[in-house]
Amino acid sequence: MKKQEALTTLLLLCFPSGPTTCRPCPREQWAPPRSEQCLNRTVLFLAWDAPVPLALLLLLVLSLLMTSGSALIFLLHLNTPVVRSAGGRTCLLVLAALTAAAASSLCHFGRPSHLTCVLKQPLFFFSFNVCLACVTVRSFQVVCIFKLSFKLPKAYDAWAKNRGPEFTILLVSVTSFLMSVLRVALDPPVPSQDFGFYPDSVVLECSNTHSPGAVLELVYVSLLSILCFCLSYMGKELPADYNEAKCVTFSLVVYMVSWMSFFTVYRISRGPFSMAAHVLAILLSVLAFLSGYFLPKVYIIVLRPQMNATAHLKNCIQMHTMSRQ
């Protein structure tokens, strides 16, 4: 109540002559205490030509070049042992999803429009869930091969031979896609103006960022991230060439810390700073998975080709088996 009274006082225009009379300023304007004129509010959004957005755009270009370059290298070496051990064609799907997730950050620049509001959150949510689904299934496969297949050989064989990995990725991705479509269809986000957070400014943003659909999407991606982390951690003792636990764990930690930082900033601030933090969280999430999961394999393919051989991988597996005995 005190905050509302203070805002009301700030937005009143008073006339000193005779008995003090005040009238409210128009919604697009504000007035300091005891002011005799209304002032235009400052319009806050992430402008394309400001220094911070330009730096973020450079980071976005770097991210897109790295994902595209990694995809090209993996495509040219698709049948090599390192690429096959990383997931084969699934890696191309992950890189495509990371590219789409990075591109979704473009929706945060400039004045909001109906198209950017519709694409902003659903595009990143769907793309990043596809990435998480692929990495989670890959981690589950590796853990099963080295730890669980001996305990449940028939169950694992049935799951693997009946396209279980592909079906699982499809199921998670379709569920994510349907959640996004239903959210946009039932409660579509539209450009809006927030006059209440700052008394002297108006924040241009999209509506329904805290809708039940948005919360459900956040819970879904959080549960998938936790599952991915648990499965990756289970594989920490596997052969070095198959052990992606440390890399995936690093990627997930960076991803979680970046988003927790953004949510903290969003609670205390609005406008260009929080919007820039949102874009940075997206790009850090993409770069974390790219650098943690793909760049070590790109390094082996390009600079250590002698390690990209079947004999080398067999030797690593044999040494792991002997160390376990």
N, C-alpha and C positions, 0 to 999 in steps of 0.2 A: 504493500500500500504506500509506503514512504517513497519507493522508487517511482511509482506512478504519479504521486503528487509532485515530485521533483521534476519529472518530465513535463508535466502539465505546466508548471511554473516557467520552465525554460522555453516553452513554445508559445507563451503569451506575449502579445505586443501591447504595451501600456502607453497611455497618453498622459503626460504630466500636468496639463492645463486643467484647472478646476479639480473636482473630485477625480481620484484615480480611476480610470476606466481601462479595461483590458479586453482585448479580443484575441482569439486563437489565431495563430499563423496557419496558412494553408499547409496541407500535409507534406508538400514538397519543400517546405521551408521551416526554419526554426529561428528562435530569438533568444539571446542571452538574458539573464535577469535584468529587469528594469530597462530593457531596450526599447527604443522608439521606432525600430524598423525590423522587418523580417529579413532573414538571410537565406540564400539558397543552400540546401543541403549538399554535402560532398557526395558524389556518386562513386561507390566502391565496387570495382570488379577487376579481374586479372587482365590488364591491358596487354596487347601484343608487343608494344614497343617499349615497355619499361625494362630496366636492367635485369631484375630477377626473372621475369618471364623469358627474356632472351637467353639467359643462362640455362633455364629449364628446357627451352627449345633446342639448344645445342646438346644438352644431355639426352633429349629425346631422339635427335638425329643419330647420336652415337649409339644409343640402344638399338635403333632400327638397323643401323649398319652392322652391328655385332650379331644380331639375331639373323639377319639375312645372310651375312658371311658364314656364320656357323651352319645354317641350313644348306648353303651351297657346298661347303666342305663335307658335310655328312652325306649329302646326296651323291657326290662324286665318289665317296668311299663307303657306299651303303653296304657292300658285301664283305667288308673287312671285319676282322674279329672284334676290334674295339667298338665299332658302331653296332654290331650285332649284340655284343654283351651289354651295351647301353640301352638296348630296346629296339634297334633297327628302325623300321618305318615309323614306329611310335615317336621317335625323337623328332621327326619332321612335323608331326602333329603338335608336339609340345612347343617347338620353335614357332610354328604358325600361331598358336595360342598366345605365346609371349609377345609376338609382334602385334597381334590385335589388342592385347592388354595395354601395351605401350602406346599404341595409336589412340586408345580411348582417352588418354590425357589431353588430347587436342580439344576435347569437348569442354574443358575447363577454362579455355582462353577466350577473351572477348566477352561481349554482352551475351547473356543466355538467350537461346532461341528454342522453339518447340522441338526441333530436331536434336540439338545438343542435350536438352533436358531428358529426352526419351532415351538417348544412347549412353549418356554419361555413366551411370552406375550399372545398368544391365550388361553393357558390353564388357566392362572390366570383370564383373562378377562371373559371367558365363566363360569368358576366355581363361581367367585364372583358375576356375574350377576344372576346366578341361586339362590344364597343366597339372594341377594337383592330382586329378584322377589318374593320369598317365604315370606320374611319378609314384603314386601310392601303389598302383597295380604292379609296376616294375619292382618296387621294393618287396612287395608280397611274393612275387615270383622268385626273386633271388633267395629270400628267407626260406621259402618252401623247398627249393632245390637243395639247399645245403643243410636245412634243419628239420623240416616237417615232412618231406616226401618219404623219408624212411619210416616215419610213424604212421602216416596215412597215405600209402602209395596209390591205392586205388582211387581215393577221393581226389588227390591232386592230378593224377593222370586223366580222370574223367573231366575235371575242370579245365585242364590245359588243352586236351584234344578236342573238346567241344566248343572251342573258341570262347572259353571263360574270360580270359583277359579282355578281349575285344568287347564282349557283351557287358562286362563290368564298367569299362570306360564309357560305352554307349549309354548305359543306364544312368550313370552319374551325370553325364553331360546332358542327356535329354531331360532329366529331372531339373537340372539347373536352368535349362532353356525354358521349360514350361513355367517355372517359378517366375522368371523374368517377364515372360509374355503375359502371364496372368496379372502380375503386379502393374505392368504398364496399361493393360486393357481395363482393369477394374479401377485403378486410381492413377491415371496418367500424370506424371510431373509436368508442370508448365512453368514458364518464366514468372518470377514473383519478385516483389520488393519488400525488404525487411526494414521498416521504419523504427522498430522498437529497440534494437540492440544498442544503437548509438543515437544520442539526442540530436547531433548535428550532421549525421550522415545517413545515407540510404544504401543498403547492400543489395546488389542485383544477384539473385541466386535462383535456384529451381525449387519448386515446392515439393512436398511429400518426401523429403529426405529422411524423415523419421517415421515413416508410415509403417504399419505392421508388416507389409511386404518387404520393406527394406530391412527390418529387424530379422525377419525370417531368413533372408538371404545372408545376413551377417552370421546368424547362428549356423547355417548350413556350411558356409565356407570355413568357419571356425572349427566345426567338428571334423571336417575333411582334413584340415591342417593338422589337428591333433592326431588323427589316425595315421596320416602320412609320417609324422614325426615318430610315432611309436613303432611303426614297421621299419622305418629306417634305422632307428636305434637298435632294434633287434638284430640287425645285420652288421653290427660294429666289429665282430670277430671273423668276418668272412675274408677270403683272399683279397689282397690289395686291389687287384684288377676288377673285382666285383664289388668291392666295399665302397659304397657311396654314402655310408651313414654320416661320416663327418661332413661331407660336402652338402648333403641335403639338410642336415641339422643346422649347419651354418646359414644356409639359405633361408630356412624357416625362422631362425632366430632374428635375422635381419628383417625379414618380412613382418614378423610380429612386433618387433621394437619400432619399426617405422610407422606402423598403423596405430600403435598405442600412443606414440608421440603425436601423430596427427589428431587423434581424438582428444588428447589433452589440450592441444592448441585450439581446436575447434570450440571447446567449452569456454575458453577465456577470450577468444578473439573471433572476429569475422572480417570479411573483406579480402583484399589481395594477399595478406600474409597467410591466412588459413587456407585460401585457395592454392597458393604456391606450396604449402605444406602437403596438401592433398595430392598435387601432381608429383611432388617429390616422393611421397609414399608409394605411389604407383610405379614410378621409374625405379626406385630402390628395390621394390619387390621383383620386378622383371630382371634387373641386373644381378640381384642376389642369386636367383635360380640359374641365370645364364652363366655367371662366373663360377657358381658352386657345382653345377652339374655338367655343363657342356664345355667350358673353356679348358678344363684339365684334359678332356678327351681330344679337343682340337689341338692342344699342345702335343700330345702323343702322336696324333695323325700327321701333323705338319713337321714337327721338329725331332720326334723320336720314332721314326717309322719301324725301327727294329723291334720295338715293343708291340707293334700292331701286327703280330704274327700268331698263328694258331699254336705253334710250338711254345711260345712264351707263355701264353695263357694256360696251356696244359701243364707246364712246369710249375706255375703259380698254384694251380689246383692241387697238383701232386704234393707240393711242399706243405700246403695247408692241411691236406689229409694226413700226412705223416706227423705233423705237429699235433694233431688232435688225438693220435693214437698213443 
